[in-house]
Structures are given as structure tokens and as C-alpha cells.
């Protein structure tokens, strides 16, 4: 018997009505998306305050551990989450379809596939639709930075599978074409998988229904087709455990948070068998072997060298190394709430999001590590706040299921009617970091260079694009889709609809005053001078307000060059959660 098993965390499907070819034509004015980050990575040579030397510092690797330290952290984590007592009782072959769950640890779909079979065939499909153009404005759906991160995640997944007795079958093409053909070759009766796209799952299911497999035994037994098994796997709170149906999910985050903290438990991580082998012993000769993980060039993308910002290393081992570094080696979890609004350097925040988005890191593993840290070191507002942000991530996943494709529409979930500009020249000034506002320009240059931007920066540049420039928020959302290493549809479009005032919460009215934000979060102009070297010669107090020493401002601010700011100026978290954090932490029962 064979099966295909996939872990599911379904978000709305959103593909262009006309699917692009695998090697799509370049988009006009493709300034920075076709770049690979090849960096000189060095430690910060100076303590805080020696400004010139800090500004000259090169890239920081995340995690900032040696290769041996990453291996040690990964081995320790796998050791705590493996069990030699796990048994398997199934028969035949189970196909494990990897997609947005590129990890071994806490992967329920993988464990179920192993337990229900005699052998597991891990499969990853390089779907050409993910490398086409965005729906409305034709930007690349996946830029080179995220593509390189994905390549590293796949290489790491393959290496970890091989350590446990398996391998990774890699194929170019649409899953609905590839998986049925593989199921036919291996007589697979089940596919298990973890997914974000309902449309693809439906297409795969339709393809599997066309596959007829012999049951074996007597001649009068009926033939059957492979079964697609979807396993929920990408949120901290399991969808079956939240106290709402999808259609009754609250449209206000705080109501959701309080309900899950008081009424729900978080499931434990799934233990992993010591060995996942053996792989299937027949069929590989019929499908031309295991295949190879693509290069950037094979994906139609270019590489270039950059020497600024932070450089994320892809893969589960790097993710486990980052947790070890941030929580245990540097002991930064205890001050997360105080530092999380920073913009400079690798350690003001956890930086877990790229690995969460690729599924290289389980949110439940983060939860367990936070609880372990609280027992061994300290439990405070900062330890709670990491979980608070993971609840936000869960909320965007669930709310996207409630509102479906409306999160991609101009009017958002509430169908708000507003006049938006699609002025391409203005948008490109924002995109390329040429607005005349250093705080905006620095953040946009960081995004295009590294594929990352701080949470604070994302809120500021979103507010500027939609509030001050009046540009269609979907242009910003699609550009973020191109660039971000941590892109996922629910969080990206949830945040953009929220920032544009068209999201599910009717109370939204967010404006971020650039002068206020600059004074508060970059008072000495250190961040803007790092990304805009032409400002380094200015006095620190003038770097964010350079006047004629910098390029001309392309639009006036909505509220002028004052320090005025709405209630939202302190950011998403503060605006939505004014209750005492200690009380909130006690309510988060397990």
C-alpha cells in the first residue's frame, strides 16, 4: 500500500488566471529582486557608541554561530525530540509531500507517514507558478534572495533526511502533474502533506482520482486510488483546538487572543523516530533517480554581491542554531520586549520569521523553548511577548481562512471604497528608496539588499506608501511578496490590509509620523546613516532631517513635518494589547 501525506495550514489560494511559464520574461525595471546575497560576514568590531566604526561594519550572519556550534545545537535539539520507542505498523509506501514544512522536528505529517507505511518517499515539487509574476502588477513572485534561502532550506532538509535513512526526491513541475505519476510508479495509496494553498491541494486530489492502483490478492477485489491526507501543522495553536469555527472567528485580534489564552492548550511537539528508513526499494529507476535541488540560474535568477545588513542561513539546522544562540548563548529573550522595536543589527529581535515562513521551524518548538527558558532562567514580560507575537501569526492564518481571497482585493475583507493611485513613478521611488525621507529610504534599501526589514520599519513604510503617498496598498504588498525572506500570504496581506485600513478590524486608522518615528527609534541617525552613506558626514541630529543635503522629498507628509502621530504610533502590539502582560501570561495555560 502507498499513501501521500501532507501537513495542511491552508490559506487562500491565489494564482494568476494565466499561469506564467517556468522561465518567465523579466519584468520592466527589475531593480534589485534578481540578486543573490554573497556577503562578507564579519563581527561588529566596536562597542555601541563608536559610531563611525559601527557604520563601517559588514554583514552579520544569522545565526552568528560557527558551523560546529550550529551542529551541536541541532544535535542537542533532535536528541531531546527523538524517541527510540516509536513503532510503525503500516505497509507499502507513503509519499511525504513537502511544501511549506521543510523540517523534520515536530512534523506530524512525516511521523504519520512513517508510522503508517513500510517506507517513506519524501517529495518536493519546484512549482513554476511560484516563480512567475504577481497577479496585479507583474512583479516576480519569488525574488532571488528568497529563492536562495529556499535552496538552502532544501539542501538542509535533504541532508537531515539522509542522516535518518531517507533522501529527498526533487522534481520540476506542478504538484498535480508530478504526484499522481509518482503514486502510479510506487503504487502509492496515501500522500501526506503540509500546505498553504487550497487550490493546489484540490488540483492534486483531482489528479490522484485519475490514478487506479491494484489492491492485490484475489481477482474480484476492487482497485483503489491514492488518498491525499492533509495534516494541520504550521500554527502554534492547532486549528481543531481554537474555541471558534472559522466563520465565527473574531475580527478583533484581542478578542481572539484572550479566548485562546484562557481556553486552549498548545499541543506538544511530535517526537521523531531515530531512523526514518528504509526508502522504497523499487521504482526509482523508473523516475530517473532522486533529482537535484535547483540553482538560482536554473530558476532564471541572477546573483550579486552585497556586504551590508544581515544574512540569514536557510534550513532547519540554522533555525535551531538561532534559537540556541538567541535564547541560551546570548540570553536575549529576557530583554526582547525592550529591544524588539529596534532596526539595527542582528539581535534586537528573534529573527525567527524566515524559518517559520518556510516551515523550517515549528512554532510549537519555539513555545516549548520559551517555557523551558522560563523554568531555567526567567519568566517576564519579554518571554510572554514572543508568544504574543506567535499568536498574532496564528491569527492572520485563521483570519485569512475566514475571509478567503478578499484579503487580496483592493477593498480588503470589509470592501472599503477608497481612491488609490497607481502612479508607477511614485511607487518606484518608494520601492528603490528614493523618496527624500531617509527613514523610508533606508528601510527600503535594507529590504532589497537583505530580504528582511524590522517590524517597526514595515509599519512605517506601509503607512508612508498608503497614507502619505496614497498609492494602492496592493503594490506594496506584492513588492514585499517579491522581496521578503519571511513571506507568507496570510501574514503579508493581513498586515498590509491592516495598515491600509481595509482589513477585518473596523477600528483600524493607522498613521505613522515619520518625524516622530525617527526621533523615537533612530534618534542619532545611526540606522539611516548605515544604509545611506551620504548622510554619515552630517551631524547626528540632522541625519533624519537633512534638508537640502539630501534628495528632494517626493510628496509632503499627510500631517506635515510635525511630530504628530495617531494612537497607532507605538505599533501593532501596543495598539492592540493594553492589558497587563503579566496577567496575559498567566492566562496562557498549557
Steps between C-alpha positions, in 0.01 A plus 500: 500500500616858434377831631563872455494703819523875521480736795242771440478860616283619220490865407308640205627386163605782274645427159476707183228386263773458239784296641844632403759283335774357721760739366283810483616814324660772711267762640567860388732690733608203713730697726608273780295181512733287287788494745663238715651610827871415485637677802811573699389405848692647792427570862418853616852629580397764749277552801184706473574868480809494278284614215736514202636150556152357548388655173794341323417151630416236241238228497385299796409136451182379670559281689839641593637163609785294366415193293593278794272697733208467258553124477523470878180701553315298238620165636397599851151605386448186291622289791233643729228453238579148377366175643641150441174348626280616210359213294365475146220264407407587142582349165595622153636843408392838638592806294582796723435814296711783642398854420486758778622264770869458418601338827517168683436614856135527607378395156183302566450417134844343478452296817160380383638404160776300669267327746242404235742346248792270441694775323470875447574689177561871573413721200544871427353657185661817365174660390549740205205712616707612799757652264260681270356849534274648768134532411437874476831671426724235347780499756695176543315276745829378645809717488852360501556559871208282606580249226853463637362459852263230370789321326690494829192370683464216250869413521475485877181293488664253264803473728286438809289240318813316391625495859182310589507253214296679230558743213306779330348453156502837320299563185431808285133550419152534641418269791171399338700359208793353691343335803245281317774368270722418798210334679439286194864386484522417869141369532453763767167501677552805724669837474559703817583867471515845659349777289415869472310492170152349482494522121810286458364241744179478300691461174718226651194322634339513157814356343519219754140406427611407148755249634375142539713266708457123540421383851667162455356169617199344327387609156159620619645767732432857393777730390551818698664837447755678720368701794615853581527551877533860621653560842479840671847613593615864484337682792570505873134435584352210306197597293294224663568644845400865459159586651352634175396367166676674212190697403451620859860609557509845666596789275689661789831341595474568874176301523668206327810521718312509827282207397782269397717592798222423747337200331763319292808291557793478261578151382842351562754448224489167319789270584708377209609138452875447517494361145253586224625231261491300295417684176299318231708220347339515155374765260786750502639361176168584333509867601865583420632505854469752780546816295695808607422815693494791250753779486409867473602493136266208430220706653579787264646722773831681530745535784695798623719598792384707796687592812244663729231400743424150619524173313265218595618142458222274375400166647376330815847467652558875468158566656579280799837672525333841509273397787800366690693819433224750581349322802788315659840628384428875489212490751305760300152362560485674837515844333306432178210731585738790560704450181244371248432842346862543395616509139879462519697176525415130534386478861230758572239232419486122471527491117306170495256606227683377184522148641140509620384605153685215328389251762860435602404585857194394698320769704423232758872436541551873566220481757664205676837675504342816647344292778831322562676837517241629746562202728878515481567875481218753525132548416415863427321730258760430231457122507124545473534747214664246270191282545278805455652555155454133411131536587486791253647269238237235576227761482599610151499136387151440635351835395622444143298179496193690617525774239651298215618683190354831619830567679653545153227735371533878490224556755624224728276281717265792574482614136603854591453744212796738471680678221852367452769612259705257292756762397790281392763771534402578858487133588846437354641784711366321808614159374855616424546714813491839325218679685709773663410371847808322641306269732289371209793475260724316746234240575427438133870460423533251783206302360636480147852419621426238766141384455420613853362806674418559866139490614529869584632577152222305330235701680669830417552436127147360467348806664706732280401322177127487570444806722751757378537390136147363450637206299298180451598287799508186282808637321681505833371158598609344171844660522539357850395164354791528257762599752427358843679188619216450748216547253182309561165607356303523824747712697603721208153585374358503851750766602453703181120503520536591866739785421288626211185511710316242288553197724256308711522727806265799447690707760812525287628851430877486510734783415870503585658845513848474350651779716355337812621153401848628414536690828383198698668207328806649326577811707867520397441404138713189535264279298447743212872578479579128480282454190547850354874573521454850359349595838796388711678835482199685640457569872305218661198718574471594129529155344126435505428866415772588246313770308679598179792271587291208372276431200174689469193360675261359241177570693410707807404314815132465572535690828801706401847494651373493856530239768128424484411134515182305549431242767668242279844656514621250755435214262277201455564329830451802724191617316323169534603391847487748789418248773767399748741255344550304821130427513503402133790264558320323785198452278707315242436160651654179367 
